[in-house]
Amino acid sequence: MIWSTSVLTPLSSDTEPTVVVTFDRAKYIFNVGENTNRAFLQSDTNWKRTRGLFFTDIGTKRCTGLPGLLMCFADATISHLHIVGPPGLLHFMSAMRMYVYRDSLEISTVESPWTPSASPEPLFEDGNITVYGIPILPLIEPQDAAGHLSHPESSTDTTEAGQKRKRETSPDLPEKRQALGGASSSSSEQSPNPPALLEGSAADDWRRLMIKFMFPGTNVKQERVLLDRDDFNRKKGRKFQANGLPATPTKGSASPKSATSSVASENIETFRRGRPPLPPGFHTQLPKFVRQTPVSPTLAYVVVGPRVRGKFNAKAADELGVPSGPLRAQLTKGNSVTVNVMVDGQMVERIVQPEDCIGESESPGVAIILDIPTVEHIPALIAAFENPFYAKFHSHHPEDFKDHAVRSVFHLLGEGVLEDPRYIEFMSGFSTYTDHVISSREHSPDPVTFTSSAFSQLRMNQLDSDIFPIPYYSLTPKRDLKSIPNIPTNSIILSTGLEVNMRNANPPTVRGLNDSFHKTVTSDKPIVLPQETSKMFAKAKKDVEKHIASGKLYVPTGSNVKVIPLGTGSAIPSKYRNVSSTLIQIPNWGNILLDVGEGTWGQLIRQFGIDDETENNVWDVLRNLKCIYVSHIHGDHHMGLAQLLAKRRQLNPPASSPLYLVTIRSVHLYIRELSEIQDLGLDDPSGGVIPVMSESLHWKSTGVYQTWGMWKMGGSEPWTDINLSLQNAAAMYDALGLESFNTVDVRHKTRCYGAIIKHRDGWSVVFSGDTEPSSSLVNAGKDATLLIHEATMADEQKQMAAQKAHSTFGQALDVSRRMRAKHVLLTHFSARHPKMPPSALQGARNGDFGPIVALAFDHANFKIGDMWKTSYYLRALEQSFRATVAEEGDEEDEEAEASVLAGMDVAVD
């Protein structure tokens, strides 16, 4: 049995560390930060046969990549999954209920309490690994009257870590115990016992019900089930059933059978899977989750692998008279056998012990994952490994290493931790055979994770360095790891592709990566383009120069307004395109962000740089961000929002002006629920996040919300008040110099609004969101300076576009002409690089006829006044992109890529 620990993603501007434990027939993933899904694509590895996800912390660093990864798991090959984490896990997952639904996936959750245990029991075990959790509590928590540390509890009733909790039924919420199929959606807002009032085990029962609704496992395809699971569960009393659910149903949760009956017979398109009626209270706020300390505790993991038996000595068995067959099989299972042998001419019985024929067993390999964000966590870490149970892992004694060989320790460290002598002393307490894999921002370089996209950008930079800047990166850490006194010699920086073999003491290896970007950008040699690309680049630049010399430049109003696409793909990210996000920079006023797909923060860093010495760096951009607009609830349009808000709270000094969040109620509710886990700066009047409801800004506003149909508000919380929203919107207009900011209902598979932004300087930007061609958008956005419109499908995919409520290239261009837009920026592509239809270029140059057409690329820098250049660049860019894809070894299959478009198109708002 071969197994290893490896690094999928490093600590960088793009990603947080993700560690993967791999067996021949199973994978276990530790932490799923933003861009984990995209990193799998970039690394050419896969998530097949993943059995479990484990989180050291519940917050934006460690788990904001979870929703996207779960949806891809379900749409690929995984049907059963275990998820383990600290308190807050259930709250975090149930907050996703408005936009995540996969009936082909069953999930079993384990939420470990913060109370340390003197006799730890596993949080998870199967035939491959046994996982223990160690609570690491910072030493800044409140003290009781006697001066003792008070251990924070979650919102649940807990016992010792790793032990099953006793959970009581809630007499006040009988509807929880109904089958999901029997719930009535008509009463979802009139529940007699609002979930927000639940506490303790009743609150957790509700959260588990939400998770069960999201992942009912009612459409599991049996051929997807992994059949390589060992007999471990049966031997150990079946802690988990084969389907991944607890052997004894949890009180208050619906049974799989009852959930199945409600939807099994439905025949609904894959991307709009049928759902059972919503449970009462589904759309209302979750039970409150209370954070106990300003600095979050973390959960460390000790992962113990299997003990591998020694080799069978066939020669010794022959000499002892053990025949081939069942008796030898018994010996390999650890049982003694009795054989009849001839000794001195007489037949006698001989008892043969396993050790007579089998060599010494191999010590189980052990991997440890430590998440130590502050120096305040160090004392609890040291104390935890003084527990006799864990002390055997933190030891130099040969007998301890013989029992458990700690092969690798992954250190996820915050500022100042690695420089602390106490931590170095702790590291030195492990065996000299232990490899220390260290993630520390002060000691790590910042290479680009998504090198395929960066390499394409590097080539396009040769065409126009202003429009296509080279992404910011650094290959040199601020501090050298070797400069730290007394650090163990087996210490190495955590990097992509690093792998530790867990069955021997060989040093870590690094898997070869397909990285053309860093190799090219750091070379002293000039960049060499493919011959055809070079030829087309030269012609395009010559045409632009000729047009400038003609003196016929078209200078529109708002020519200096900058539009920067940060994510231009649809549904799921690819190597070359991240999911939806577009930044608008208004000179002397501030910034607006249109949609915030997962990974937007990383895209901003690569665009502007994070170094304080860099002018107009990402912190400046974030400080000047005054409006975020989220068009709808589909995950690819908002899953990066929490990370961005969390980073904004790190501004030093804090932002002095508010950030206005304009979106629908379901997105506001989602962020408010997440803010109970981590401070996101909501409702801070001195510079926090101020809510504005999209419905209040409707272009045909009547002063009241619609109360019926799919466009109804859906709730009446104080922050949804229409007058409050209008008041906040007026302040936003003043902050950005806007004449108006209106929303338009567009035609999508869920409630979605486009936006019309008009500035006092006379220019306007229209944003379509996700939509079929919309006459309302045309009428509301007449004579726009710039239309940013989705062009998800190619012209020949019109039927698919209608089915999925998206637009084709030709349809988007038709909308721009009917709107009489001066410019149109096409984005939200289902393919890596869709071919531009001939209609896109007809009369598009110089503004003489129709709109000036631009195609969005991640990290492009478009000034509205320079967009005319792209009309000359399009064919050259297409050639460059396709040549790059071919050289990177990525075969184009646009039909297959379009087929995954449904990945995020699920909503229950």
Secondary structure in CASP SS format (residue, H / E / C, confidence):
PFRMAT SS
TARGET T0000
AUTHOR 0000-0000-0000
METHOD secondary structure of the structure
MODEL  1
M C 1.00
I C 1.00
W E 1.00
S E 1.00
T E 1.00
S E 1.00
V E 1.00
L E 1.00
T E 1.00
P C 1.00
L C 1.00
S C 1.00
S C 1.00
D C 1.00
T C 1.00
E C 1.00
P C 1.00
T E 1.00
V E 1.00
V E 1.00
V E 1.00
T E 1.00
F E 1.00
D C 1.00
R C 1.00
A E 1.00
K E 1.00
Y E 1.00
I E 1.00
F E 1.00
N C 1.00
V C 1.00
G C 1.00
E C 1.00
N C 1.00
T H 1.00
N H 1.00
R H 1.00
A H 1.00
F H 1.00
L H 1.00
Q H 1.00
S H 1.00
D C 1.00
T C 1.00
N C 1.00
W C 1.00
K C 1.00
R C 1.00
T E 1.00
R E 1.00
G E 1.00
L E 1.00
F E 1.00
F C 1.00
T C 1.00
D C 1.00
I C 1.00
G C 1.00
T H 1.00
K H 1.00
R H 1.00
C H 1.00
T C 1.00
G C 1.00
L H 1.00
P H 1.00
G H 1.00
L H 1.00
L H 1.00
M H 1.00
C H 1.00
F H 1.00
A H 1.00
D H 1.00
A C 1.00
T C 1.00
I C 1.00
S C 1.00
H E 1.00
L E 1.00
H E 1.00
I E 1.00
V E 1.00
G E 1.00
P C 1.00
P C 1.00
G C 1.00
L H 1.00
L H 1.00
H H 1.00
F H 1.00
M H 1.00
S H 1.00
A H 1.00
M H 1.00
R H 1.00
M H 1.00
Y C 1.00
V C 1.00
Y C 1.00
R C 1.00
D C 1.00
S C 1.00
L C 1.00
E E 1.00
I E 1.00
S E 1.00
T E 1.00
V E 1.00
E E 1.00
S C 1.00
P C 1.00
W C 1.00
T C 1.00
P C 1.00
S C 1.00
A C 1.00
S C 1.00
P C 1.00
E C 1.00
P C 1.00
L C 1.00
F E 1.00
E E 1.00
D C 1.00
G C 1.00
N C 1.00
I C 1.00
T E 1.00
V E 1.00
Y E 1.00
G E 1.00
I E 1.00
P E 1.00
I E 1.00
L C 1.00
P C 1.00
L C 1.00
I C 1.00
E C 1.00
P C 1.00
Q E 1.00
D C 1.00
A C 1.00
A C 1.00
G C 1.00
H C 1.00
L E 1.00
S C 1.00
H C 1.00
P C 1.00
E C 1.00
S C 1.00
S C 1.00
T C 1.00
D C 1.00
T C 1.00
T C 1.00
E C 1.00
A C 1.00
G C 1.00
Q C 1.00
K C 1.00
R C 1.00
K C 1.00
R C 1.00
E C 1.00
T C 1.00
S C 1.00
P C 1.00
D C 1.00
L C 1.00
P H 1.00
E H 1.00
K H 1.00
R H 1.00
Q C 1.00
A C 1.00
L H 1.00
G H 1.00
G H 1.00
A C 1.00
S C 1.00
S H 1.00
S H 1.00
S H 1.00
S C 1.00
E C 1.00
Q C 1.00
S C 1.00
P C 1.00
N C 1.00
P C 1.00
P H 1.00
A H 1.00
L H 1.00
L C 1.00
E C 1.00
G H 1.00
S H 1.00
A H 1.00
A H 1.00
D H 1.00
D H 1.00
W H 1.00
R H 1.00
R H 1.00
L H 1.00
M H 1.00
I H 1.00
K H 1.00
F H 1.00
M H 1.00
F C 1.00
P E 1.00
G C 1.00
T C 1.00
N C 1.00
V C 1.00
K C 1.00
Q H 1.00
E H 1.00
R H 1.00
V C 1.00
L C 1.00
L C 1.00
D C 1.00
R C 1.00
D C 1.00
D C 1.00
F H 1.00
N H 1.00
R H 1.00
K H 1.00
K C 1.00
G C 1.00
R C 1.00
K C 1.00
F E 1.00
Q C 1.00
A C 1.00
N C 1.00
G C 1.00
L C 1.00
P E 1.00
A C 1.00
T C 1.00
P C 1.00
T C 1.00
K C 1.00
G C 1.00
S C 1.00
A C 1.00
S C 1.00
P H 1.00
K H 1.00
S H 1.00
A H 1.00
T H 1.00
S H 1.00
S H 1.00
V H 1.00
A C 1.00
S C 1.00
E C 1.00
N C 1.00
I C 1.00
E C 1.00
T H 1.00
F H 1.00
R H 1.00
R C 1.00
G C 1.00
R C 1.00
P C 1.00
P C 1.00
L C 1.00
P C 1.00
P C 1.00
G C 1.00
F C 1.00
H C 1.00
T C 1.00
Q C 1.00
L C 1.00
P C 1.00
K C 1.00
F C 1.00
V C 1.00
R C 1.00
Q C 1.00
T C 1.00
P C 1.00
V C 1.00
S C 1.00
P C 1.00
T E 1.00
L E 1.00
A E 1.00
Y E 1.00
V E 1.00
V E 1.00
V E 1.00
G C 1.00
P C 1.00
R C 1.00
V E 1.00
R C 1.00
G C 1.00
K C 1.00
F E 1.00
N C 1.00
A H 1.00
K H 1.00
A H 1.00
A H 1.00
D H 1.00
E H 1.00
L H 1.00
G C 1.00
V C 1.00
P C 1.00
S C 1.00
G C 1.00
P H 1.00
L H 1.00
R H 1.00
A H 1.00
Q H 1.00
L H 1.00
T H 1.00
K C 1.00
G C 1.00
N C 1.00
S C 1.00
V E 1.00
T E 1.00
V E 1.00
N E 1.00
V E 1.00
M E 1.00
V E 1.00
D C 1.00
G C 1.00
Q E 1.00
M E 1.00
V E 1.00
E E 1.00
R E 1.00
I E 1.00
V E 1.00
Q C 1.00
P H 1.00
E H 1.00
D H 1.00
C H 1.00
I E 1.00
G C 1.00
E C 1.00
S C 1.00
E E 1.00
S C 1.00
P C 1.00
G E 1.00
V E 1.00
A E 1.00
I E 1.00
I E 1.00
L E 1.00
D E 1.00
I E 1.00
P C 1.00
T C 1.00
V H 1.00
E H 1.00
H H 1.00
I H 1.00
P H 1.00
A H 1.00
L H 1.00
I H 1.00
A H 1.00
A H 1.00
F C 1.00
E C 1.00
N C 1.00
P H 1.00
F H 1.00
Y H 1.00
A H 1.00
K C 1.00
F C 1.00
H C 1.00
S C 1.00
H C 1.00
H C 1.00
P H 1.00
E H 1.00
D H 1.00
F H 1.00
K H 1.00
D H 1.00
H C 1.00
A E 1.00
V E 1.00
R E 1.00
S E 1.00
V E 1.00
F E 1.00
H E 1.00
L E 1.00
L E 1.00
G C 1.00
E C 1.00
G C 1.00
V C 1.00
L C 1.00
E C 1.00
D C 1.00
P H 1.00
R H 1.00
Y H 1.00
I H 1.00
E H 1.00
F H 1.00
M H 1.00
S C 1.00
G C 1.00
F C 1.00
S C 1.00
T C 1.00
Y C 1.00
T C 1.00
D E 1.00
H E 1.00
V E 1.00
I E 1.00
S E 1.00
S E 1.00
R H 1.00
E H 1.00
H H 1.00
S C 1.00
P C 1.00
D E 1.00
P C 1.00
V C 1.00
T C 1.00
F C 1.00
T H 1.00
S H 1.00
S H 1.00
A H 1.00
F H 1.00
S H 1.00
Q H 1.00
L H 1.00
R H 1.00
M H 1.00
N H 1.00
Q C 1.00
L C 1.00
D C 1.00
S C 1.00
D C 1.00
I C 1.00
F C 1.00
P C 1.00
I C 1.00
P C 1.00
Y C 1.00
Y C 1.00
S E 1.00
L C 1.00
T C 1.00
P C 1.00
K C 1.00
R C 1.00
D C 1.00
L H 1.00
K H 1.00
S H 1.00
I C 1.00
P C 1.00
N C 1.00
I C 1.00
P C 1.00
T C 1.00
N C 1.00
S E 1.00
I E 1.00
I E 1.00
L C 1.00
S C 1.00
T C 1.00
G C 1.00
L E 1.00
E E 1.00
V E 1.00
N E 1.00
M C 1.00
R C 1.00
N C 1.00
A C 1.00
N C 1.00
P C 1.00
P C 1.00
T E 1.00
V E 1.00
R C 1.00
G C 1.00
L C 1.00
N C 1.00
D C 1.00
S H 1.00
F H 1.00
H H 1.00
K H 1.00
T H 1.00
V H 1.00
T C 1.00
S C 1.00
D C 1.00
K C 1.00
P C 1.00
I C 1.00
V C 1.00
L C 1.00
P C 1.00
Q H 1.00
E H 1.00
T H 1.00
S H 1.00
K H 1.00
M H 1.00
F H 1.00
A H 1.00
K H 1.00
A H 1.00
K H 1.00
K H 1.00
D H 1.00
V H 1.00
E H 1.00
K H 1.00
H H 1.00
I H 1.00
A H 1.00
S H 1.00
G C 1.00
K C 1.00
L C 1.00
Y C 1.00
V C 1.00
P C 1.00
T C 1.00
G C 1.00
S C 1.00
N C 1.00
V C 1.00
K E 1.00
V E 1.00
I E 1.00
P E 1.00
L E 1.00
G E 1.00
T C 1.00
G E 1.00
S C 1.00
A C 1.00
I C 1.00
P C 1.00
S C 1.00
K C 1.00
Y C 1.00
R C 1.00
N C 1.00
V C 1.00
S C 1.00
S E 1.00
T E 1.00
L E 1.00
I E 1.00
Q E 1.00
I E 1.00
P C 1.00
N C 1.00
W C 1.00
G E 1.00
N E 1.00
I E 1.00
L E 1.00
L E 1.00
D E 1.00
V E 1.00
G C 1.00
E C 1.00
G C 1.00
T H 1.00
W H 1.00
G H 1.00
Q H 1.00
L H 1.00
I H 1.00
R H 1.00
Q H 1.00
F H 1.00
G C 1.00
I C 1.00
D C 1.00
D C 1.00
E C 1.00
T C 1.00
E C 1.00
N C 1.00
N C 1.00
V H 1.00
W H 1.00
D H 1.00
V H 1.00
L H 1.00
R H 1.00
N C 1.00
L E 1.00
K E 1.00
C E 1.00
I E 1.00
Y E 1.00
V C 1.00
S C 1.00
H C 1.00
I C 1.00
H C 1.00
G H 1.00
D H 1.00
H H 1.00
H C 1.00
M C 1.00
G C 1.00
L H 1.00
A H 1.00
Q H 1.00
L H 1.00
L H 1.00
A H 1.00
K H 1.00
R H 1.00
R C 1.00
Q C 1.00
L C 1.00
N C 1.00
P C 1.00
P C 1.00
A C 1.00
S C 1.00
S C 1.00
P C 1.00
L E 1.00
Y E 1.00
L E 1.00
V E 1.00
T E 1.00
I C 1.00
R H 1.00
S H 1.00
V H 1.00
H H 1.00
L H 1.00
Y H 1.00
I H 1.00
R H 1.00
E H 1.00
L H 1.00
S C 1.00
E C 1.00
I C 1.00
Q C 1.00
D C 1.00
L C 1.00
G C 1.00
L E 1.00
D C 1.00
D C 1.00
P C 1.00
S C 1.00
G C 1.00
G C 1.00
V E 1.00
I E 1.00
P E 1.00
V E 1.00
M E 1.00
S H 1.00
E H 1.00
S H 1.00
L H 1.00
H E 1.00
W C 1.00
K C 1.00
S C 1.00
T C 1.00
G C 1.00
V C 1.00
Y C 1.00
Q C 1.00
T C 1.00
W C 1.00
G C 1.00
M C 1.00
W C 1.00
K C 1.00
M C 1.00
G C 1.00
G C 1.00
S C 1.00
E C 1.00
P H 1.00
W H 1.00
T H 1.00
D C 1.00
I H 1.00
N H 1.00
L H 1.00
S H 1.00
L H 1.00
Q H 1.00
N H 1.00
A H 1.00
A H 1.00
A H 1.00
M H 1.00
Y H 1.00
D H 1.00
A H 1.00
L H 1.00
G C 1.00
L E 1.00
E E 1.00
S E 1.00
F E 1.00
N E 1.00
T E 1.00
V E 1.00
D E 1.00
V C 1.00
R C 1.00
H C 1.00
K C 1.00
T C 1.00
R C 1.00
C C 1.00
Y E 1.00
G E 1.00
A E 1.00
I E 1.00
I E 1.00
K E 1.00
H E 1.00
R C 1.00
D C 1.00
G C 1.00
W C 1.00
S E 1.00
V E 1.00
V E 1.00
F E 1.00
S C 1.00
G C 1.00
D C 1.00
T C 1.00
E C 1.00
P C 1.00
S C 1.00
S H 1.00
S H 1.00
L H 1.00
V H 1.00
N H 1.00
A H 1.00
G C 1.00
K C 1.00
D C 1.00
A C 1.00
T C 1.00
L E 1.00
L E 1.00
I E 1.00
H E 1.00
E E 1.00
A C 1.00
T C 1.00
M E 1.00
A C 1.00
D H 1.00
E H 1.00
Q H 1.00
K H 1.00
Q H 1.00
M H 1.00
A H 1.00
A H 1.00
Q H 1.00
K H 1.00
A C 1.00
H C 1.00
S C 1.00
T E 1.00
F H 1.00
G H 1.00
Q H 1.00
A H 1.00
L H 1.00
D H 1.00
V H 1.00
S H 1.00
R H 1.00
R H 1.00
M H 1.00
R C 1.00
A C 1.00
K C 1.00
H E 1.00
V E 1.00
L E 1.00
L E 1.00
T E 1.00
H C 1.00
F E 1.00
S C 1.00
A C 1.00
R C 1.00
H C 1.00
P C 1.00
K C 1.00
M C 1.00
P C 1.00
P H 1.00
S H 1.00
A H 1.00
L C 1.00
Q C 1.00
G C 1.00
A C 1.00
R H 1.00
N H 1.00
G H 1.00
D C 1.00
F C 1.00
G C 1.00
P C 1.00
I E 1.00
V E 1.00
A E 1.00
L E 1.00
A C 1.00
F C 1.00
D C 1.00
H C 1.00
A C 1.00
N C 1.00
F E 1.00
K E 1.00
I H 1.00
G H 1.00
D H 1.00
M C 1.00
W C 1.00
K H 1.00
T H 1.00
S H 1.00
Y H 1.00
Y H 1.00
L H 1.00
R H 1.00
A H 1.00
L H 1.00
E H 1.00
Q H 1.00
S H 1.00
F H 1.00
R H 1.00
A H 1.00
T H 1.00
V H 1.00
A H 1.00
E H 1.00
E C 1.00
G C 1.00
D C 1.00
E C 1.00
E C 1.00
D C 1.00
E H 1.00
E H 1.00
A H 1.00
E H 1.00
A H 1.00
S H 1.00
V H 1.00
L H 1.00
A H 1.00
G H 1.00
M H 1.00
D C 1.00
V C 1.00
A C 1.00
V C 1.00
D C 1.00
END
